[in-house]
Amino acid sequence: MGPLLFLIFINDLPKFVNDKYVPILFADDTSSLLSHSNPTDFNNNINTAFKILNDWFKQNLLSLNFTKTKFANFTTKNNNQIEININYNNKFIPTITYTKFLGLTVDCSLTWINHIDSLTKKLSTTFYLIQNIKPHLSTSTLKIIYHSIFTQLCHGIKFWGNSSHSSVIFKLQQRVIRIIMGYVYRESCRELFKGLKILTLSSQYIFSLLLFVVNNRDYFVSNSVNHNINTR
C-alpha cells in the first residue's frame, strides 16, 4: 500500500481501543500498554483487549502476525513473574523477557542490562578501530571518529544512564579517550575529557535530563509559592 496509505488506513485504530489500553503507533509498528495491580484482572483485561484488537483487524481485512507478536510483563525486581496466557482463536503469543523498542532494548525489570550489553558490543568495535588507526591519524580526526560512533550514547540515555550496569560503558569510554590522547591504561581521564571537550557518561546523562526538563516544562509542577508576609 505504501507508508502514507498504510498510516491513513490504520489511523482510527487508537480511537477504537484507547478506552481499553494505551496504543503506541510508530510507522508500521504497533504496541499496546496495559496495567493492573491484580494478576487475575490483568490477565482478563489483556485477553479482552487482544480480542478487540483482532476484531478491528478482521473488520479492516487485516490479520495479526502471531509469529512477530510478543508479550512482555514489566514488573519490579521484587515481584514474581506471573503466568499470562494471551490467545485468540486458540492462537497464543509468546512471553519474552526483553524487547526492542525504537532503538532501545527494554527488559521486563527495567535494569537495562540487555540494552547496555548490546551497546557495549557496538562501542567495543570503536575501541579497536581507534586503537589500530591511532598512529596514522591526528587527534582531531580521531575525535571526529569518536563522535560519529559514540553519539549512540545519547540515544535514550535519560532512561538507562542511571543504571548500575552503565559503569561498563563509562570504562569503555575512558579507554577510548586514553587511546586518542596517547595515555596509558588506568591513568586519570578527568583532564583528558576537559581537553577534548567531551562529556563523560554521567555528565551526558545529567545534560539530557536538563534538556528534557527545559523542553517539557509543562509536565512539571512548580514549587514556587507566593507568600504574603505581614510585618508590624
ChimeraX attribute file (.defattr): number of C-alpha atoms within 10 A of each C-alpha:
attribute: neighborCount
match mode: 1-to-1
recipient: residues
	/A:1	7
	/A:2	6
	/A:3	10
	/A:4	9
	/A:5	10
	/A:6	12
	/A:7	15
	/A:8	9
	/A:9	12
	/A:10	14
	/A:11	12
	/A:12	11
	/A:13	15
	/A:14	16
	/A:15	9
	/A:16	13
	/A:17	17
	/A:18	14
	/A:19	10
	/A:20	18
	/A:21	16
	/A:22	14
	/A:23	17
	/A:24	12
	/A:25	15
	/A:26	10
	/A:27	9
	/A:28	9
	/A:29	9
	/A:30	11
	/A:31	13
	/A:32	18
	/A:33	12
	/A:34	13
	/A:35	15
	/A:36	11
	/A:37	7
	/A:38	8
	/A:39	14
	/A:40	11
	/A:41	12
	/A:42	15
	/A:43	17
	/A:44	14
	/A:45	17
	/A:46	22
	/A:47	17
	/A:48	16
	/A:49	19
	/A:50	19
	/A:51	16
	/A:52	15
	/A:53	17
	/A:54	17
	/A:55	15
	/A:56	18
	/A:57	15
	/A:58	12
	/A:59	9
	/A:60	11
	/A:61	8
	/A:62	11
	/A:63	12
	/A:64	11
	/A:65	8
	/A:66	13
	/A:67	9
	/A:68	8
	/A:69	13
	/A:70	16
	/A:71	17
	/A:72	16
	/A:73	17
	/A:74	16
	/A:75	14
	/A:76	11
	/A:77	11
	/A:78	7
	/A:79	9
	/A:80	8
	/A:81	15
	/A:82	11
	/A:83	10
	/A:84	19
	/A:85	14
	/A:86	21
	/A:87	16
	/A:88	14
	/A:89	7
	/A:90	7
	/A:91	8
	/A:92	14
	/A:93	18
	/A:94	15
	/A:95	15
	/A:96	12
	/A:97	15
	/A:98	21
	/A:99	16
	/A:100	11
	/A:101	11
	/A:102	10
	/A:103	11
	/A:104	19
	/A:105	19
	/A:106	22
	/A:107	20
	/A:108	17
	/A:109	17
	/A:110	18
	/A:111	19
	/A:112	22
	/A:113	19
	/A:114	19
	/A:115	21
	/A:116	22
	/A:117	15
	/A:118	12
	/A:119	19
	/A:120	17
	/A:121	11
	/A:122	14
	/A:123	20
	/A:124	14
	/A:125	12
	/A:126	19
	/A:127	18
	/A:128	13
	/A:129	15
	/A:130	20
	/A:131	17
	/A:132	11
	/A:133	12
	/A:134	17
	/A:135	11
	/A:136	10
	/A:137	11
	/A:138	12
	/A:139	16
	/A:140	11
	/A:141	12
	/A:142	22
	/A:143	18
	/A:144	11
	/A:145	14
	/A:146	21
	/A:147	12
	/A:148	11
	/A:149	13
	/A:150	16
	/A:151	9
	/A:152	14
	/A:153	20
	/A:154	14
	/A:155	15
	/A:156	14
	/A:157	21
	/A:158	18
	/A:159	16
	/A:160	22
	/A:161	25
	/A:162	16
	/A:163	15
	/A:164	11
	/A:165	17
	/A:166	22
	/A:167	15
	/A:168	13
	/A:169	20
	/A:170	16
	/A:171	13
	/A:172	15
	/A:173	22
	/A:174	21
	/A:175	19
	/A:176	24
	/A:177	22
	/A:178	19
	/A:179	19
	/A:180	25
	/A:181	18
	/A:182	13
	/A:183	15
	/A:184	10
	/A:185	11
	/A:186	10
	/A:187	11
	/A:188	12
	/A:189	18
	/A:190	10
	/A:191	9
	/A:192	17
	/A:193	16
	/A:194	11
	/A:195	10
	/A:196	14
	/A:197	10
	/A:198	15
	/A:199	12
	/A:200	16
	/A:201	21
	/A:202	15
	/A:203	12
	/A:204	17
	/A:205	20
	/A:206	16
	/A:207	16
	/A:208	19
	/A:209	16
	/A:210	13
	/A:211	12
	/A:212	12
	/A:213	13
	/A:214	11
	/A:215	10
	/A:216	10
	/A:217	11
	/A:218	9
	/A:219	8
	/A:220	9
	/A:221	7
	/A:222	8
	/A:223	6
	/A:224	6
	/A:225	6
	/A:226	6
	/A:227	6
	/A:228	6
	/A:229	6
	/A:230	5
	/A:231	4
	/A:232	3
